[in-house]
Amino acid sequence: MADTPHELACRLAERAEAVCRHYLSNGRRVGRYWLVGDVRNASGRSMYVRLVASLRAPAGKWVDAATGEHGDLLDVIRENCGFAAFKDIANEARGFLGTPNSAAAPTAGRMIVTSHSARRLFKLSQPIAGTLAHAYLQRRGITRLKGTASLRFHPRCYHRPEDGPFETWPAMIAAVTDLDGAVTGVHRTWLDPHGLGKAPLDTPRRAMGDLLGNAVRFGTGCEIMAAGEGIETVLSVRQVLMDMPALAALSAAHLAAILFPDTLRRLYILRDKDPAGDGARDRLFERASRAGIEAIALSPCLSDFNEDLRNLGLEALCRHISGQIAPADSVRFLSLAR
């Protein structure tokens, strides 16, 4: 069979999830993506493989937010197997394609169902005031909850371990929305029922739905905004920048891919101090520059801004941030008294 590289890549893309399960077995599916550490199957979440085609990109394309590497599923086979010659890559791909389809290819219909489930879960959840979700945030030093209508609480949210039946745990539910405010997915943080933080699970955080380009949003307005990876990171910064709109993209890979409002002119990138955070910052800088948006990185003293808040305190965090933002924005947004 004399397939061209393009034809082989397209055939592999039709079975993108099966390819990932076979060659990137240390990863897992999250929404419409497969997340793994890198193209050589390291553990982690900085590389994401698109499992479902969209208007922006076909299935099978991948990006590593930590390194900037990108490619298709033939590259996954090459790097994973250590092949140098295309004939070896092609033979491996043909051999894989000749095996039974162990994982059904994702479909657009499946994503519609997942997004519908996400909207239903958020609708069935309750406001966080007085709940375990509220207590969880307070334990993380987050007490000012202005503009957090995107966060809710569910007392018995389903969780399925990798090997085992469904369980129910209390959970903080965060709505993932697009630029028009439509809910496209949710992020779940399962909580310890005794108020001791996150639930004692291998994966106490999971997202579902259409995530790429979308985010958990706090506050309104879109001329100046902040963007970071985690919900706690973003809310920690909003303890001293309460009136600045902000979003949590939920991972370094998704932070690098956020969509910009048409009116955005200045973007503060809330960097996590790790290789994945550096990669997301650099890619977001590049995208913002091409779009004519001023990008300013805010760096924590420790590993992330929530660690700063919990270990250094609110006043120290305020002083640290005040030295990094534009003077006009300091006057407009920075306050400990509000």
N, C-alpha and C positions, 0 to 999 in steps of 0.2 A: 504494500500500500504506500504510494508515493505522496503522502500528504505534505503540503507546504507548511512552514512554521505557523502561518496565520490560521490555516485550516485546523491544525492540531490544537492550537490555543483556543479556538472557538469550540472545538469538541470537548476539551477539558472544562471550559467555562460552563458548558451545559450541565456539568456534574461538579460544580465548584465545591460544594460542601463535602462530597465524597472524596475529592482530591485533598481537601484540607484535613479531613479526618484521617486519611492515610499517611500523608507526608508531613503534616503539621499537627501531630497527635497531642502535643503538649498545650495546644490552644483549646478554645471552645467557642461555640457560636454565641454571639450577643446581637440580638436583633437581626439585621440583614448583613452582618459582617462576621468574619472569623477573626478572633483576636489571639495573638501569640507573641512571643518575645521577639523573634526575628525570623528571617527566611530560612535559617538553618535549624529551626524547630526548638529554639531555646524557650524556656518558660518565661512568661511575662505578658504584657498587653500593648506594647508600643507599635507592633505591626498589625495592620488590619487588611483583610482580604474581602473585597466586595463579593457577596454571594448572589445578589439580585441585581440585574441590570436596571439602570435608570436613565433619565435624559442626560445626566452628567457623565456617566461612565458605564462601560459594559461590565458584566459579571467577570470574575477572575482577575481583575486588576487589584494590585496591592501596593501599599505604601508603608514604609517604616518611619514613623514620626521621629524616632531617636536618631536615625542616620541619614534620612532623606532618600534612601534607596527606594526604588519602585520597579514594578515589572508585571509580568503575567504568570500564569501557572506553569508554563515551560521553564521560567526562571526558578520557580519553587522547586521543580524536579531537578534542575541542574545543580542548584546550591545544596539541596538536601542530599542528593546522591553523589555529589562530587564529580559530576561528569564535565568534560571539557569539549568533546566533539558532539556536534549536533546529532549525528547518527545515533549515538548512545542515548541522548535525551529523547529522541524520537522513538527509539525502540522501547524505552521504558514507558513513555506515554502511551504507545500503542498497546503494550502489554497491560497497562492499567485499564485502558478503555475496553479491553476485551474481557475484563472481569465483570461479574454481576454488579449491578448498581446497588451498593449497600446502603446508600443514603439518597433518598429522593431529592431531586433538584428543587431548590426553593422556587417559589412562584410569586408573581405579583399578588395573586389572590391570597396567598399565605400572609403577606405583609399587610394587606387590608384587614384581615382577620386579627392579626397581632395588634395593629393600631386601634382597632375597635375594642379589643380587650383592654388595652391601656386606658382608653377613654372611659370605659365602664368602671375599671378599678378606681380611677381618680374620682369619678362621680359618686361611687359608693363609700369613699373615705370621708372623714370628718375634719373640720378645722383643728389645728394642732394645739390651740390654747388649752392648757390644763392636762394634756395627754402625755404619754411616755415619750412621744417625739419632742415635745416641748422640753421635758426633763433631760432628754438626750442632748439637745442643743445647749441647754444651760450648763451641763457637765463639760461641754467643750468650750465654755466661756462665751457662748453666743446668747446674749440676753435681749438684744435690741432686734426686734423682728418686723420692723417697718418694711412694707412692700414684699411680704413673703406669702402672698395668697397662693403661690404655686406649690406650697408645701401643705400636705395633709397627713392624716393618720388613719391607719386601718388596724383594728385590734386583732384580726385573725387573717393575715395575708398568707396565701399559699407559698410554700418554698419546697422545691424538689431537690434533694441531694443528688450528687452524681450517680450514686448507687443506692437506691432506696425509694420508699413510697413518699407521697406528698406529706408535708407537715404544715402546721399553721403557727405563725409567730406574729407578734405585733410588729408593725413596720411604719417607718416614715415614707410617705409616697410623694414623689416630686414630679410635677407635670413637665414634660418636654414639649416645647411649642415651636412653631415656625415663626417667620417674620410677621405673619398676619395674626398671630396669637392662637392659632388652631393647635389643639393637643395632638401630637403625632406619636407620643410614646410616654412611658413613665420610668422613673428610676425608683428602686425599692431599697431601703436600708432596713434590714430586719434587726429588731431590738431585743435586748434582754428583758423579759417580763418583770424583773425585779428592779429595773432602772439602773443597771450596772453598765450601760453602754450598748455596744452592738451585740447581737445575739451570738452565742458560741457556735458559729457555723463556719465551714471551710470557705464559703463565699457569701458573706453577709450583705453584699451589695450586688444587685443585678439590674440591668435595664432591658426594656423591650420596646419594640416599635421602630419607627423611622427616626434614627438619631442623627445621621450625618448632616451637618449644616445647621441643625436645630440645637436647642439648649434649654436648660431650666433658667427662667428669667426672673429677676428681682427688680422692682421699681419700674417706672415708665419714663419714656423719652429716649431719644436715639441720636442726639448730636454729639454727646460725649458719653462714653460708657467704659466699663471694665469687663474683662473676660478672664476666667480661670478654669482650671480643671474640675476640682471637687466642689461640692456644695458647701462644705465646711470652710474651705479656703476662701471662697467668695464671700460668704456671710461674715467671716472674720474681718475682712477688709471693710465690709459695709458697717461694722461696728463704729468705724470712724469716718466713713464716707457714706452715710445713710441715704443721702439724697442722690447719689450717683447711680444711675441704672447699671446693672451688672448681670452677667450670665455665667452659668456653670455648664461647661461642655461635656463633663463627666469623664473625660480621658484626655491624654496628651494628643492622641491621634485625632479626636473629634475637635479639640481646641484649635488645632492647626487648620481645620476645615470649616470653621463657623462661617455663616453667611452674614454679610454686612448690610445693615439698613442703608437705603439710598442717602439718607441725611447725615450719616456718621462722618465726623471730621477728625475726631481724636479718640484713639483706642488705647486704654491701659491694659497691658498684658500682665496678669498676675502669675508670675513664673513660680513653678515648683523647682527646688534646687536639686535636680537630678538630670541625667542625660536625656530622658524622654522630655522633660520640661524644657531643656535647652533646645531640643529639636523642634518642639512645637512653637516656642518663641521665635526661632529663626524663620520658620516657614510662614508664620503669621505676620511677622515683620515684612517679609517679601510680598505677600499677598496684599497687605494694607498699603504698602508703598505703590504697588501697581495700580491700586484703586484710588490713589490720591489722598489717603488717610494717614494722618500723623500717628505713629505707634510709639508708645513709651512703655518700657518694661519696668514693672515694680518687682523687686527682689526681696525675699524675706531674710531675716538674720539667720534663722535656723533652716530646717528643711522645707517648711511651708508656713503660710501665714497663720494657720490655726495653731501650730506649734509655738509660733511667736506669741500669739495672744495668750495661750495657756501658761507659758513659761516665763514670759517677760512682762506681761500685763498690758492693759489697755492704753495707759499713758505712754509707755515705751513704744507700742505699736503705732500710736498716733504720731509721735515724734519721728519715727523711722519713715513712715509714709510721707510725712510733710516734706521731708528732704528730697523726695523723688518725683512728686507731681508738679505740674506747671503752677506758678504762683497764682494765676487767676483762678485755677481750679481749687487751690488751697483755700482761698478766700470764699469761694462759692460752696464747696462741699465739705471741707474738713472741720469737724466739730466734735468735742466731747460733751458739750453741754446740752445738745438737742435731745 
